[in-house]
Amino acid sequence: MTVTPPPENDDAVIENALLGGRVRLRQPVRGYRAGMDAALLAGAVPARPGERVFEAGCGAGAVLMQIAARRPGVALTGLEREHAAADLARQNALLNDATDRTTILTGDVADGFRPLGLPLFDWAVSNPPFFDDPDALRAPAPGKRAAWMADDGLKAWTDILLASVKDGGRIVVIHRADRLADLLGLLGGKAGSFAILPIQPFAETPAKRVIVRAIKRGRAPLVLHPALVLHDRSGAKHTHLVEEILTGGSELELDRQRG
C-alpha cells in the first residue's frame, strides 16, 4: 500500500510498503527513492541473531529496515551524509519498531571508518552511488545527486567497507555490472572468497547489476553464480523467484549454490 503524499515541495515525503507489507518506509517525494536494488541487497545478507551489520550510505534506511524485518536479533548501524535522509532513516526505524537495534550516524563515507569510534562489524553492505565521473551522467535532480554521484570515487566506499568488518566478516555490494572489475580490484587487496551474482533484466540480455560478496582475508576460490533474471516474457511484473525475494519469501544466499 502507498499512502498519498502531501502536496509536493522539497520536504515532502511519501510512505511506501516494502517486503510484502512487512516494512513501512518514508522516502522523499522528489529525491531518490529506494527500489529493486535495495531489496536485492537486503535479501543477500543472511546475518544471524547477535551479529552486527554496517551500511555505508544508508539513505532513508530501505536496506536496513528490510534486513531488520528478515533478520530478528541482528543489530544495525547506518552511516549517511545527507542530514534529511539520516533523519528519515531514524523515523523509519521508529515506524518499524527497530529503534532498539538500529543506530543511524550522520557522517561522510570519505572520512573513513576510524573516526566513527565503532567496534568492527560482522557484515558491511552498500549500494554505492553508481557514478563517480560527473561527465558520465547528465546532472541528476539536486535531490538525487548524492545517491547517484560518488564525489570521492568508488575507492572511498570499498575502503570503508573493508575497514569496518572484522577478519572473516562479510562485505556485500550491489553495483553496476560494468564496474565488476573495479570492485574486485578494490576489494581484492584485503578480501577474497568472492561470490558474484549477475542480475539480468531478461534471460537473453546482459547483466546490468552485480551483487558481490567478499570475505575479509578470505582465500576460497571465486564463485560465479547463475544469473538472477528479473523479468520473463509472460507479462508478469517479475519472475517468480524475484517476486519471492521482494516479498520476503526467499533470499539470496551467496554462500550456497542455487539450484
N, C-alpha and C positions, 0 to 999 in steps of 0.2 A: 504494500500500500504506500502511496505517496501523498503526503499532506500538501495541500495547496499553499504556496508561499505567500508572504505579504507582497505588496507592490514592489517592483524591482527598484533597488538602489544598491549602492556599493556595499552596504552592510547586510543586505537581505540574505536569508538562509532558507533552505528547503530541507525537509526531513524525509529521508528515504528508508525503505526497509530492505535489508540485505540478508543473505543466508536463509532464504525461505521464511523471512519474517522474524528470525531469531535476533537480529541486530537492528537497532534504530540508529540512524546516522544523520546528524545535522551537517549540511555542507553549504558552501556559498552558492547563491543563485547564479552569479556572474563569474565567479572564479573557477578554479579547477575542481572537478568533481571526480571522485574515485569510481572505478568501474571494474571491468573484467580483470585487469592486471592485478589489482589489489586482492580480488577474490582468489585468483590462482596462487598468488604469493602466500596468502594466509593458509591455503589448502596444502601447501608444501612444507609446513612447519609442524611436524608431529612431536611437539615438545611434551615432556612427561610432567606430571604433578611434581612441584618442588623446583622445577627448572626455571631459569630466568631468560627472558627474551628482550633484546635491544633492537629498536628500529631506528635507523638513521633516516631523517626526513619523513616523519610520521604523518605530516599533513593534519587532517581533521580526525585521524585515528581509524580509518577504514580497515587497515590491515590488523591493527592491534585489537580492535573490537571483534573482528571475525575470529582471530586466534583465541580471544577470551571466551567466545561462545563455543568454540570447538574444543578447547582445552582447559577445563576447570583445574584450578590449583596451580596454574602457571602464572608467574609474576611478569609484568610487562612494563617496559620503560621506553618512552619515545622521545626523540630529540627533534625539535622543529625550529627553524629560524624565524618563520613568519609568526608574529605575535597573534594575529587574528586566527590563524589556523591552529596554533597551540591552544588558544582559548576554546575553540570548538572541540578539540580533542579532549580537553578536560570535561566539557559539557557532555560529550558522548560517553565518556567513562561513567559519568553520573547517570545518564539515561539508561545505560546497560548494566547498572548495578555492579560495576567493576572498579569503583574507586579504591577499594581496599587492596587491590593488587595492581593498580596502574599508576605510574608516575610519568608526567609529561614535563619535560625540561625545555626551556627556550634557549636555543644556542645554535651556533653555526657549525656545520659539519667540517668546514675548513679549519676550525680551531683545534680539531683533533679530539681524541678521547680523554687523554690525561687530565685536562683542566676540569672535567666533569667530576672527578674525585670519586668515581664509582668502582666497585669491585668488578672483576671480569665476569662475563656472561656465558651461558651455555649455548646461546643462539644469538646471531646478529643477522638481521634481514633488512632489505631495502629494495625500493623501486626507484632508483636514481633518476634524476632528470635525463631525458633521452638525448639532449643535445648539449655540447659544450663549445660549439663554434657558432657565434651569432650569425655568421654569413650562411650557415647551412639551413636556416629556418627563417621563414618570414616571421617578423616580430609578432609574438602572440599578444593577446589582450593583456593589459597590465596585471590583472588578477590571476592570470595563468602563467606568467613568465617564470616565477620561482619554481613551479612544478615542471616546467619544460626545459629550462636552461640551467646547466651546471656551471656557475660562474667560475669555479675553481677546478673544473675538469673532473673526469671520472676518477682519476687517481685519488683525489681527496676523499671520495666515497669509499673506495676499496681500502684506503689506509685506515679509516676509522672503523670499518667493519673488522679488519684484521686485528686492530689494536684492542677491540672491545671484547673479544672472546678468549677464553682460556685454551690451552693446548688440548686438542681433541674436540673443541667446540665447533659448531656448525655455522656456516655462512650461507645464506640463501638470497639470491638476487634474481630479479626479473628485469630484462632489458631488451633492447633491440637485437635481433639476430645478427645484424651486420657488425655488432660490437663484441661478438663472442671471443674473437682472438684477443682483443684488448682486455676483456675481463680475465681470461685465462692467464695472460701475461702479467697483469697487475696483481692478481691473487696468488700466482704460482710461486712467488718468492718465499712465502711463509705458509702456504696452504697447498693441499693436494687432495687425493681421493675424490676427484671431480665426478659429479654426476650431472649430465646435461639432458634437459628435456626440451626439444624443439616444439614450438607451438605454431601450427599451421592454420590459416583461415579455412582452407579446404584441403582434402587429401591430395589433390593434384597441384597445389600451389606451394611455392617456397615458404619456409618458416618466416614469420615476421617478428616473433619474440622467442627468447630462450629463457628458461629457468636454469640457473647454475647453482648447484650445491657443492660447497667445498668444505673440507675439514682442516682446521689449523694443525699443521705438522703432519697431516695425513700423507700416506705413501701408497695407498692402494691404486691399482690401475684405473684410468678414466673409464667411465661407463657412459655410453651414449644410448639413451632410452628411445624406444619408438615414439614418434611424434604424437602429441596431443592435437587432435583435429577438432576445431571449434564448431564447424558447420558442415552439413551434408546438403544434398540437393533435394531433400524430401519436402522442404518447405517449413520444417520445424526451426525454431529460433536457434537452437544449439543441438549438438549431438547429445545422445543420452548420457554419456559419461560426463561431459561438461555440465549438463544440467544438474546431474547428481552432485558435482563439486560445488556449483553455485548455490545449491540449496542445503549443503552440508551433509548430504547422504554419502559422500565419498571424499577421498583426499588424494593427494599426490605424494606417495611415499617413495622418495628417490633413493632410499636405501634398499628398496626391494624392486625386483623386476615386475612390471605389469604384464599380465597375461590375458 
